[in-house]
Each structure stands twice: as C-alpha cells, then as structure tokens.
C-alpha cells in the first residue's frame, strides 16, 4: 500500500517570510522527494522562481486565493495531481491574503475521490514580527490564519525589542491559546517540527473562508525592458508603497538583477542569478483599481521610461 503524503500548509500575511521559511525547509529535506503548491494573488508568480530546486515538483496557482471559490477547484485538482508524482512531502504556500478556514472541506473533497492519500500534518503560520501588531488591528485575514494554525513562527525578531515580542506572543495567545509559538531570527529557525505532532494543537473546526470573488484585492504587474538606477527605483517604490499591501519582483539595476521585496515602507534588494528577459514588479493594492493611476503617474514622474502595466 502506498504511503500517505505528509501535507503541510504554510500561511502568513504578505511579506511575513513564508518563502524564506520554505526555502530553508527544502534545504533540510534535500534527500526527500518534495512537492510544492505555490499560491500568489498576482497574475505573475514570483516566489516559484525563488524556491525551485532539483527534483522538486512545483505547481503554481495564481490570480487569487486557493481557498476562494474562484480557485478552489484548481487547488483540489493540483493536490490530486501531486498524488501521482511519487512525493513524500507536500508543502502548500498560500497567498498572504488567503484565509485557510475551509482547509477541512478541501481535504474532504480530495478524500472522497482519491481516498485518504494525505496525512495532514498541520498549518504553520509565519507572523511578521515587525508589522504584526499593526496588521492585526484591521485585517481579519491575519486573525483567521492564526486561529487555524498549529504552529506559529514569529519572524524577524532580530528587528524588534523584547517588549514588542512579548506583546506579539500575548496577542497570538488571545486568538489561539493552544498553538506552539517559536521564533525566527535572520530567517533561521528550528525545523524539528517535521518530527513533532502539530495536530495536537487542533482546537477549531473547519469553517467558511472569508476569501470571496467580491473582496479579492486588485493586483497589477509592471514590466520594463532595460536598466534603471537603484536610486530611481527606490524613489518610485517609496512613492507607491503606502498604497500597496505588497510589492515584489525582479529588476535589472546597475549592479545586475535584483530580487525586490517591499513590505509597508521597508524596501529590500537582494542580488539574484535569475535569467529574466524583462524586469517585473507585482503590486497588491490597498486602494483597489486606483493603484493603476498611482503607479503610472509615479513611474512617469520619477523614471520616465516606457513600461507596460498589466491587469
């Protein structure tokens, strides 16, 4: 009889550090056959390029949340497809805006067709140590991700003080008083969760997700051919970041190709060996379609070179 596939769900708000976490886990599982389903809100997938490794099975599902009716069928189909790929572990990295409350319903749908092929090991929620206390005030998604997780990992603790760390832990406990809390510094974390029973922290039943077609945020992408100075791109990103939940992509600058990450007003560049043919940035809007005008005008005012905006 075929062994069940160990299934982990990875959640956490935009920019919390999910892809960094997953990259490190995949290094630790270098001798295992691993599958990844990567979910992003934008039309263009960025994170799949970052985490690819030899022998890994990767499926990308873009343009929405895998827990929303708009993509739920695609998610179920991808998980069924993974069953036939001879993998030992499957990691599902959901979009930062995804509400995983209905994961139980999705697993039931797969079991009704394929049988009990997955051993659901639990949901791991990455908590952004720098921005969490602001996010939790007005973003229901952040609370839902914590409510339905079995391990909470506070990231970026090297960037916060002990008082803030304790406030974050206290708030997590208000939302989920069963979950194990761990900490990550400089993206490093104890990955022994693979050997632990995270499901002992299961305390709420599956429920309807808050992700709907109606509340799906506006996402656009910018493509550009040529080179831009980092100083100019930074000025442009500063002009638009307050109106975006997240900005990310790859861009050709004077020092070569860079992976670009923007969370709130923090702009991060990392040299990349990507082999892109054009620069791309994905914007997830806080202000709906109005982000199109803001991005267009700011680019023309600061950089002033031809580019393309795509829905």
TIBA-806272 format. One record per residue (C-alpha): x, y, z; residue number from 0; residue in three letters. Coordinates in Angstrom, 3 decimals, decimal comma. Each point is the difference from the previous one (the first is absolute). Layout:
N
+----------+----------+----------+-----+------+
|        X |        Y |        Z | seq | type |
+----------+----------+----------+-----+------+
|        X |        Y |        Z | NUM |  ala |
...
+----------+----------+----------+-----+------+
//
This chain:
311
+----------+----------+----------+-----+------+
|        X |        Y |        Z | seq | type |
+----------+----------+----------+-----+------+
|    0,000 |    0,000 |    0,000 |   0 |  unk |
|    1,332 |    3,437 |   -0,948 |   1 |  unk |
|    1,162 |    2,185 |    2,898 |   2 |  unk |
|   -2,054 |    3,107 |    0,672 |   3 |  unk |
|    1,525 |    3,326 |   -0,991 |   4 |  unk |
|    0,927 |    2,274 |    2,907 |   5 |  unk |
|   -1,915 |    3,235 |   -0,582 |   6 |  unk |
|    0,883 |    3,381 |    1,534 |   7 |  unk |
|   -1,831 |    3,271 |   -0,571 |   8 |  unk |
|    2,075 |    3,184 |    0,240 |   9 |  unk |
|   -1,865 |    3,229 |    0,763 |  10 |  unk |
|    0,930 |    3,528 |    1,062 |  11 |  unk |
|   -0,759 |    3,509 |   -1,185 |  12 |  unk |
|    1,737 |    1,628 |   -2,965 |  13 |  unk |
|    3,734 |    0,465 |    0,608 |  14 |  unk |
|    0,112 |   -1,982 |    3,239 |  15 |  unk |
|    2,733 |   -2,331 |   -1,263 |  16 |  unk |
|   -1,836 |   -3,100 |   -1,267 |  17 |  unk |
|    2,218 |   -0,530 |   -3,035 |  18 |  unk |
|    3,192 |    0,435 |    2,057 |  19 |  unk |
|   -1,334 |   -2,557 |    2,489 |  20 |  unk |
|   -0,908 |   -2,428 |   -2,787 |  21 |  unk |
|    3,362 |    0,406 |   -1,723 |  22 |  unk |
|    1,795 |   -1,009 |    3,202 |  23 |  unk |
|   -2,334 |   -2,963 |    0,598 |  24 |  unk |
|    0,669 |   -1,280 |   -3,521 |  25 |  unk |
|    3,745 |    0,126 |    0,664 |  26 |  unk |
|   -0,522 |   -2,140 |    3,123 |  27 |  unk |
|   -2,042 |   -2,484 |   -2,050 |  28 |  unk |
|    2,575 |   -0,205 |   -2,784 |  29 |  unk |
|   -0,083 |   -3,809 |    0,023 |  30 |  unk |
|   -3,801 |   -0,263 |   -0,137 |  31 |  unk |
|   -2,354 |    0,250 |   -2,982 |  32 |  unk |
|   -1,940 |    3,211 |    0,602 |  33 |  unk |
|   -2,897 |    1,701 |   -1,749 |  34 |  unk |
|   -1,012 |    3,666 |    0,332 |  35 |  unk |
|   -3,239 |    1,726 |   -0,935 |  36 |  unk |
|    0,674 |    3,738 |   -0,140 |  37 |  unk |
|   -2,949 |    2,385 |    0,153 |  38 |  unk |
|    0,341 |    3,684 |   -0,890 |  39 |  unk |
|   -2,593 |    2,737 |   -0,517 |  40 |  unk |
|    1,710 |    1,504 |   -3,019 |  41 |  unk |
|   -0,294 |   -1,203 |   -3,587 |  42 |  unk |
|    3,779 |   -0,509 |   -0,036 |  43 |  unk |
|    1,565 |   -2,402 |    2,506 |  44 |  unk |
|    3,197 |    1,291 |    1,632 |  45 |  unk |
|    0,681 |   -2,323 |    2,925 |  46 |  unk |
|    0,072 |   -3,181 |   -2,079 |  47 |  unk |
|    3,177 |    1,262 |   -1,668 |  48 |  unk |
|    1,616 |    0,441 |    3,415 |  49 |  unk |
|   -0,679 |   -3,408 |    1,523 |  50 |  unk |
|    0,610 |   -2,332 |   -2,963 |  51 |  unk |
|    2,495 |   -2,789 |    0,679 |  52 |  unk |
|    1,088 |   -3,185 |   -1,737 |  53 |  unk |
|   -2,544 |   -2,786 |    0,158 |  54 |  unk |
|   -2,761 |    2,174 |    1,436 |  55 |  unk |
|   -3,526 |   -0,212 |   -1,386 |  56 |  unk |
|   -1,452 |    3,520 |   -0,262 |  57 |  unk |
|   -3,498 |    1,162 |   -0,910 |  58 |  unk |
|   -0,841 |    3,719 |    0,010 |  59 |  unk |
|   -3,580 |    1,259 |    0,418 |  60 |  unk |
|   -0,285 |    3,733 |   -0,557 |  61 |  unk |
|   -2,634 |    2,762 |   -0,149 |  62 |  unk |
|   -1,780 |   -0,523 |    3,292 |  63 |  unk |
|   -0,240 |   -2,096 |    3,160 |  64 |  unk |
|   -0,098 |   -3,801 |   -0,236 |  65 |  unk |
|   -2,666 |    0,056 |    2,748 |  66 |  unk |
|   -2,341 |    2,245 |   -2,004 |  67 |  unk |
|   -2,645 |   -1,493 |   -2,292 |  68 |  unk |
|    1,847 |    1,645 |   -2,910 |  69 |  unk |
|    3,003 |   -2,362 |    0,376 |  70 |  unk |
|   -1,143 |   -2,759 |    2,354 |  71 |  unk |
|   -0,549 |   -2,477 |   -2,850 |  72 |  unk |
|    3,480 |    0,754 |   -1,381 |  73 |  unk |
|    1,448 |   -0,650 |    3,458 |  74 |  unk |
|   -1,795 |   -3,333 |    0,386 |  75 |  unk |
|    1,121 |   -1,025 |   -3,505 |  76 |  unk |
|    3,614 |    0,914 |    0,754 |  77 |  unk |
|   -0,023 |   -2,043 |    3,205 |  78 |  unk |
|   -1,460 |   -2,983 |   -1,835 |  79 |  unk |
|    2,673 |    0,365 |   -2,678 |  80 |  unk |
|    2,725 |    0,008 |    2,655 |  81 |  unk |
|   -1,198 |   -3,409 |    1,254 |  82 |  unk |
|    1,311 |   -1,563 |   -3,227 |  83 |  unk |
|    3,459 |    1,590 |    0,224 |  84 |  unk |
|    1,618 |   -2,366 |    2,541 |  85 |  unk |
|    0,717 |    2,672 |    2,612 |  86 |  unk |
|    0,477 |   -0,461 |    3,751 |  87 |  unk |
|   -0,807 |    3,574 |    1,077 |  88 |  unk |
|   -2,322 |    2,642 |   -1,418 |  89 |  unk |
|    0,266 |    3,615 |    1,165 |  90 |  unk |
|   -2,779 |    2,394 |   -0,966 |  91 |  unk |
|    1,097 |    3,637 |    0,258 |  92 |  unk |
|   -3,206 |    2,015 |   -0,068 |  93 |  unk |
|   -0,230 |    3,642 |   -0,981 |  94 |  unk |
|    0,553 |    2,515 |    2,772 |  95 |  unk |
|   -3,631 |    1,099 |   -0,386 |  96 |  unk |
|   -1,376 |   -3,544 |    0,186 |  97 |  unk |
|   -2,425 |   -1,046 |    2,738 |  98 |  unk |
|    0,516 |   -3,779 |    0,503 |  99 |  unk |
|   -3,085 |   -0,543 |    2,198 | 100 |  unk |
|   -1,519 |   -2,516 |   -2,453 | 101 |  unk |
|    3,057 |   -2,272 |   -0,387 | 102 |  unk |
|   -2,024 |   -2,850 |    1,527 | 103 |  unk |
|   -2,615 |    0,256 |   -2,756 | 104 |  unk |
|    2,722 |   -0,158 |   -2,661 | 105 |  unk |
|    1,657 |   -3,047 |    1,560 | 106 |  unk |
|   -3,396 |   -1,722 |    0,198 | 107 |  unk |
|   -0,541 |    0,631 |   -3,724 | 108 |  unk |
|    3,346 |   -1,620 |   -0,851 | 109 |  unk |
|   -0,672 |   -2,975 |    2,268 | 110 |  unk |
|   -3,387 |   -0,609 |   -1,629 | 111 |  unk |
|    1,730 |   -0,485 |   -3,375 | 112 |  unk |
|    3,489 |   -1,318 |    0,791 | 113 |  unk |
|   -0,453 |   -1,520 |    3,450 | 114 |  unk |
|    2,119 |    0,967 |    3,006 | 115 |  unk |
|    3,164 |    0,709 |   -1,987 | 116 |  unk |
|    1,175 |    2,959 |    2,106 | 117 |  unk |
|    1,076 |    0,037 |    3,624 | 118 |  unk |
|   -0,788 |    3,591 |    0,967 | 119 |  unk |
|    2,763 |    1,027 |    2,403 | 120 |  unk |
|   -1,333 |    3,474 |    0,699 | 121 |  unk |
|    0,171 |    3,688 |   -0,889 | 122 |  unk |
|    3,088 |    2,081 |    0,769 | 123 |  unk |
|   -0,661 |    3,743 |    0,226 | 124 |  unk |
|    2,916 |    2,420 |   -0,458 | 125 |  unk |
|   -0,617 |    3,144 |    2,067 | 126 |  unk |
|    1,730 |    3,211 |   -1,107 | 127 |  unk |
|    1,753 |    1,223 |    3,156 | 128 |  unk |
|    0,406 |    3,522 |   -1,365 | 129 |  unk |
|   -3,534 |    0,643 |   -1,304 | 130 |  unk |
|   -2,297 |   -2,476 |    1,785 | 131 |  unk |
|   -1,283 |    2,304 |    2,748 | 132 |  unk |
|   -1,198 |    2,480 |   -2,639 | 133 |  unk |
|   -1,361 |   -2,665 |   -2,347 | 134 |  unk |
|   -2,105 |   -1,711 |    2,652 | 135 |  unk |
|   -1,920 |    3,219 |    0,715 | 136 |  unk |
|   -1,928 |    0,044 |   -3,270 | 137 |  unk |
|    0,783 |   -3,125 |   -2,045 | 138 |  unk |
|   -2,316 |   -2,933 |    0,711 | 139 |  unk |
|    2,135 |   -2,231 |   -2,209 | 140 |  unk |
|    2,901 |    0,206 |    2,466 | 141 |  unk |
|   -2,236 |   -1,113 |    2,857 | 142 |  unk |
|   -1,508 |   -2,844 |   -2,037 | 143 |  unk |
|    3,452 |   -1,298 |   -0,963 | 144 |  unk |
|    0,978 |   -0,172 |    3,676 | 145 |  unk |
|   -3,304 |   -1,467 |    1,123 | 146 |  unk |
|    0,418 |   -2,962 |   -2,358 | 147 |  unk |
|    3,732 |   -0,651 |    0,448 | 148 |  unk |
|    1,816 |   -2,655 |    2,039 | 149 |  unk |
|    3,420 |    1,679 |    0,194 | 150 |  unk |
|    0,642 |    3,758 |    0,054 | 151 |  unk |
|    3,467 |    1,231 |   -0,945 | 152 |  unk |
|    0,815 |    3,629 |    0,823 | 153 |  unk |
|    2,421 |    1,210 |   -2,672 | 154 |  unk |
|    2,454 |    2,934 |   -0,014 | 155 |  unk |
|    0,473 |    0,035 |    3,797 | 156 |  unk |
|    3,470 |    1,446 |   -0,628 | 157 |  unk |
|   -1,829 |    3,198 |   -1,052 | 158 |  unk |
|   -2,207 |    0,419 |    3,097 | 159 |  unk |
|    0,560 |    0,437 |    3,751 | 160 |  unk |
|   -1,034 |   -2,419 |    2,756 | 161 |  unk |
|   -3,022 |    2,091 |    1,003 | 162 |  unk |
|   -1,413 |   -0,185 |   -3,529 | 163 |  unk |
|    0,725 |   -3,727 |   -0,164 | 164 |  unk |
|   -1,943 |   -0,628 |    3,210 | 165 |  unk |
|   -2,920 |    2,122 |   -1,259 | 166 |  unk |
|   -0,110 |   -2,098 |   -3,178 | 167 |  unk |
|    0,001 |   -3,253 |    1,975 | 168 |  unk |
|   -2,773 |    1,284 |    2,245 | 169 |  unk |
|   -2,143 |    0,971 |   -3,002 | 170 |  unk |
|    0,564 |   -3,385 |   -1,650 | 171 |  unk |
|   -1,143 |   -1,695 |    3,213 | 172 |  unk |
|   -3,196 |    2,092 |   -0,014 | 173 |  unk |
|   -0,839 |   -1,355 |   -3,445 | 174 |  unk |
|    1,298 |   -3,580 |    0,390 | 175 |  unk |
|    0,807 |   -1,187 |    3,508 | 176 |  unk |
|    1,087 |   -3,483 |   -1,109 | 177 |  unk |
|    2,618 |    0,783 |   -2,621 | 178 |  unk |
|    3,732 |   -0,560 |    0,483 | 179 |  unk |
|    1,945 |    3,248 |   -0,526 | 180 |  unk |
|    3,554 |    0,042 |   -1,331 | 181 |  unk |
|    2,310 |    2,791 |   -1,125 | 182 |  unk |
|    2,101 |    0,641 |   -3,096 | 183 |  unk |
|    3,030 |    2,275 |   -0,072 | 184 |  unk |
|    1,614 |    1,001 |   -3,325 | 185 |  unk |
|   -2,270 |   -2,574 |   -1,674 | 186 |  unk |
|    1,456 |   -2,831 |    2,109 | 187 |  unk |
|   -2,277 |   -2,325 |    1,908 | 188 |  unk |
|   -0,066 |   -3,425 |    1,647 | 189 |  unk |
|   -1,557 |   -2,251 |   -2,647 | 190 |  unk |
|   -0,621 |   -2,961 |    2,312 | 191 |  unk |
|   -3,749 |    0,497 |   -0,498 | 192 |  unk |
|    0,316 |   -2,760 |   -2,627 | 193 |  unk |
|    0,426 |   -2,480 |    2,861 | 194 |  unk |
|   -2,735 |    1,457 |    2,232 | 195 |  unk |
|   -3,745 |   -0,570 |    0,247 | 196 |  unk |
|   -1,270 |    3,482 |   -0,841 | 197 |  unk |
|   -3,583 |   -1,219 |   -0,219 | 198 |  unk |
|   -0,119 |   -0,333 |    3,760 | 199 |  unk |
|   -0,631 |    3,758 |   -0,202 | 200 |  unk |
|   -3,175 |   -0,443 |   -2,099 | 201 |  unk |
|   -2,726 |    1,909 |    1,846 | 202 |  unk |
|   -2,441 |    1,448 |   -2,552 | 203 |  unk |
|   -2,073 |   -1,617 |   -2,714 | 204 |  unk |
|    0,077 |    0,926 |   -3,660 | 205 |  unk |
|   -2,271 |    2,931 |   -0,917 | 206 |  unk |
|   -0,837 |    2,142 |   -3,022 | 207 |  unk |
|    2,890 |    2,094 |   -1,294 | 208 |  unk |
|   -0,289 |    3,782 |   -0,179 | 209 |  unk |
|    1,689 |   -0,057 |   -3,441 | 210 |  unk |
|   -2,578 |    0,802 |   -2,678 | 211 |  unk |
|    0,061 |    1,218 |   -3,579 | 212 |  unk |
|   -1,538 |    3,275 |    1,213 | 213 |  unk |
|    2,746 |    0,854 |    2,532 | 214 |  unk |
|    2,927 |   -1,146 |   -2,116 | 215 |  unk |
|    2,586 |    2,838 |   -0,014 | 216 |  unk |
|    1,091 |    1,697 |   -3,208 | 217 |  unk |
|    3,354 |   -1,230 |   -1,293 | 218 |  unk |
|    2,015 |    1,452 |   -2,892 | 219 |  unk |
|    3,435 |   -0,653 |   -1,449 | 220 |  unk |
|    2,563 |    2,340 |   -1,544 | 221 |  unk |
|    2,444 |   -1,227 |   -2,630 | 222 |  unk |
|    3,012 |    1,902 |   -1,282 | 223 |  unk |
|    2,867 |   -0,748 |   -2,381 | 224 |  unk |
|    3,300 |    1,680 |    0,812 | 225 |  unk |
|    1,941 |    1,125 |    3,030 | 226 |  unk |
|   -1,029 |    2,430 |    2,749 | 227 |  unk |
|    2,166 |    1,529 |    2,707 | 228 |  unk |
|   -0,752 |   -1,352 |    3,478 | 229 |  unk |
|   -0,369 |    3,560 |    1,314 | 230 |  unk |
|   -2,769 |    0,689 |   -2,524 | 231 |  unk |
|   -1,829 |   -3,283 |    0,617 | 232 |  unk |
|    0,140 |    0,583 |    3,754 | 233 |  unk |
|   -1,538 |    3,460 |   -0,413 | 234 |  unk |
|   -2,771 |   -1,490 |   -2,132 | 235 |  unk |
|   -0,702 |   -2,793 |    2,503 | 236 |  unk |
|   -0,130 |    2,501 |    2,882 | 237 |  unk |
|   -2,571 |    2,017 |   -1,933 | 238 |  unk |
|   -2,414 |   -2,949 |   -0,417 | 239 |  unk |
|    0,658 |   -2,381 |    2,919 | 240 |  unk |
|   -2,483 |    1,622 |    2,408 | 241 |  unk |
|   -2,833 |   -0,965 |   -2,394 | 242 |  unk |
|    1,081 |   -3,641 |   -0,346 | 243 |  unk |
|   -0,140 |   -2,991 |    2,312 | 244 |  unk |
|    3,044 |   -1,406 |   -1,763 | 245 |  unk |
|    2,331 |    0,645 |   -2,948 | 246 |  unk |
|    2,430 |   -2,644 |   -1,256 | 247 |  unk |
|    1,817 |   -1,150 |   -3,098 | 248 |  unk |
|    3,313 |   -0,049 |   -1,851 | 249 |  unk |
|    1,634 |    3,111 |   -1,432 | 250 |  unk |
|    3,148 |    0,722 |   -1,994 | 251 |  unk |
|    2,023 |    2,734 |    1,753 | 252 |  unk |
|    3,508 |    1,363 |   -0,437 | 253 |  unk |
|    1,435 |   -2,839 |    2,130 | 254 |  unk |
|   -1,891 |   -2,735 |   -1,888 | 255 |  unk |
|   -3,275 |   -1,831 |    0,584 | 256 |  unk |
|   -1,577 |    0,577 |    3,400 | 257 |  unk |
|   -2,811 |   -1,714 |    1,856 | 258 |  unk |
|   -2,184 |    2,871 |    1,266 | 259 |  unk |
|   -2,159 |   -0,320 |    3,135 | 260 |  unk |
|   -2,125 |    2,808 |    1,456 | 261 |  unk |
|   -2,061 |   -0,390 |    3,170 | 262 |  unk |
|   -1,608 |    3,217 |    1,256 | 263 |  unk |
|    2,858 |    2,531 |   -0,274 | 264 |  unk |
|    2,852 |   -2,518 |    0,249 | 265 |  unk |
|    1,724 |   -0,470 |   -3,370 | 266 |  unk |
|    2,420 |   -2,906 |   -0,358 | 267 |  unk |
|    2,313 |   -0,894 |   -2,893 | 268 |  unk |
|    1,822 |   -3,294 |   -0,414 | 269 |  unk |
|    2,357 |   -0,852 |   -2,888 | 270 |  unk |
|   -1,553 |   -2,805 |   -2,041 | 271 |  unk |
|    1,315 |   -2,419 |   -2,607 | 272 |  unk |
|   -3,384 |   -0,020 |   -1,739 | 273 |  unk |
|    0,037 |   -0,197 |   -3,788 | 274 |  unk |
|   -2,989 |    2,267 |   -0,661 | 275 |  unk |
|   -0,385 |    1,725 |   -3,370 | 276 |  unk |
|   -1,856 |    3,010 |    1,429 | 277 |  unk |
|   -0,411 |    1,632 |    3,390 | 278 |  unk |
|   -3,294 |   -0,705 |    1,785 | 279 |  unk |
|   -1,675 |    1,392 |    3,123 | 280 |  unk |
|   -3,310 |   -1,218 |    1,449 | 281 |  unk |
|   -2,132 |    2,422 |    2,057 | 282 |  unk |
|   -2,773 |   -1,154 |    2,364 | 283 |  unk |
|   -2,180 |    3,045 |    0,549 | 284 |  unk |
|   -1,482 |    1,413 |    3,210 | 285 |  unk |
|   -2,011 |    2,561 |   -2,004 | 286 |  unk |
|   -1,616 |   -2,138 |   -2,687 | 287 |  unk |
|    0,349 |    0,991 |   -3,686 | 288 |  unk |
|    1,229 |    3,489 |    1,007 | 289 |  unk |
|    3,433 |   -1,568 |    0,379 | 290 |  unk |
|    0,296 |   -0,035 |   -3,807 | 291 |  unk |
|    0,024 |    3,810 |   -0,228 | 292 |  unk |
|    2,350 |    0,296 |    3,004 | 293 |  unk |
|    2,557 |   -2,418 |   -1,468 | 294 |  unk |
|   -0,261 |    1,480 |   -3,505 | 295 |  unk |
|    0,427 |    3,625 |    1,120 | 296 |  unk |
|    2,785 |   -0,722 |    2,500 | 297 |  unk |
|    1,990 |   -1,989 |   -2,569 | 298 |  unk |
|   -0,300 |    2,756 |   -2,602 | 299 |  unk |
|    0,908 |    2,734 |    2,507 | 300 |  unk |
|    3,037 |   -1,800 |    1,448 | 301 |  unk |
|    1,336 |   -2,348 |   -2,710 | 302 |  unk |
|   -1,698 |    1,179 |   -3,167 | 303 |  unk |
|    0,815 |   -2,987 |   -2,240 | 304 |  unk |
|   -2,416 |   -2,179 |   -1,953 | 305 |  unk |
|   -1,502 |   -2,872 |    1,986 | 306 |  unk |
|   -3,153 |   -2,130 |   -0,105 | 307 |  unk |
|   -2,685 |   -0,443 |    2,642 | 308 |  unk |
|   -2,024 |   -3,202 |   -0,086 | 309 |  unk |
|   -3,090 |   -1,125 |    1,921 | 310 |  unk |
+----------+----------+----------+-----+------+
//
